[in-house]
Every structure is written in structure tokens, then in C-alpha cells.
Amino acid sequence: MEVLLLQDIPGVGKKNDLLIVKSGYALNHLLPLRKALVVTPNVRRRFAEQIKQRALEKEHEKQLLGSITSVLTGITLHFTAKATKTGKLYAAISEDKIVESLKKDHAINLTAEAVKISKPIKTVGTHSVTISIGTQMNNVSIEVKAEE
């Protein structure tokens, strides 16, 4: 069933997106809660300008994601943290610290949900972290050194 979203819905789409969703989801959730409208010719005419604006925004978002992806290629983030003599960190390097470092050093604004760490970074050395932007996955190298 084709619907027009009337508000942002995480994991589904943003306001004024035209989407094809399963009928059960539309009939049982989106339509009763007034989060979407069924797309008819009348709805298309009434919301034509908003639909065009959202299509332009989507294209702009794709371009931004492409530029961020090209910037992320080959990046190494450097961290200095307190560690024991054996190389274990007192505090792990978290997703929030990685996002903060990307923002400060490379002017890339991401959320902590975009950073995927396979196992917590709790040792000194070089580690790999996956950053998902849209549907693309990028690997970023994390280098952790002990404070002296």
C-alpha cells in the first residue's frame, strides 16, 4: 500500500515521504494514528509541492552521505587514555568518544548509533570500527596510546 507520511517515523521514513508499506502496517498502525495518508490522485495533487521538496531533500542527503563517505575513507582516529602497565585501559573508548572525535577533528556530525564496535575497545593498540552511513559501511582505524 502506498502512503504519504505526515510525520517522521524512525526506521520508516521522514515527513512527506512516499512509501510502499505492507497493508497491515498501514491499516493497523499508520492510518489509525494519523501518521500517514493513503496516496490517491487527490492526495498527490494536494501535497505535490511538499512531495517535490522532500524529493529534493533526499537527493541532497544522498550527496552529503557520499561526501562523508569519501572523507571517512582512510581516516585514523587517535586517542590517549590512562592505561595499566599491561596495556589495559581504565575506561573503554566508547561510541560517544568516537563521535566526539569525528566532530572535533574532521567536522563530521554523526550519532552514536552509526558507530558499530564489535567488542569494547579496552586495550592500547590499533582497532577497527565500522561506521554505517545510510546503507554504506565504512571502516575507520582507531589508534589508542597510553598516557605517560
Secondary structure, 3 states (H helix, E strand, C coil): CEEEECCCECCCECCCCEEECCHHHHHHHHCCCCCEEECCHHHHHHCHHHHHHHHHHHHHHHHHHHHHHHHHCCCEEEEEECECCCCEEEEEECHHHHHHHHHHHHCCCCCHHHEECCCCEEECEEEEEEEEECCEEEEEEEEEEECC
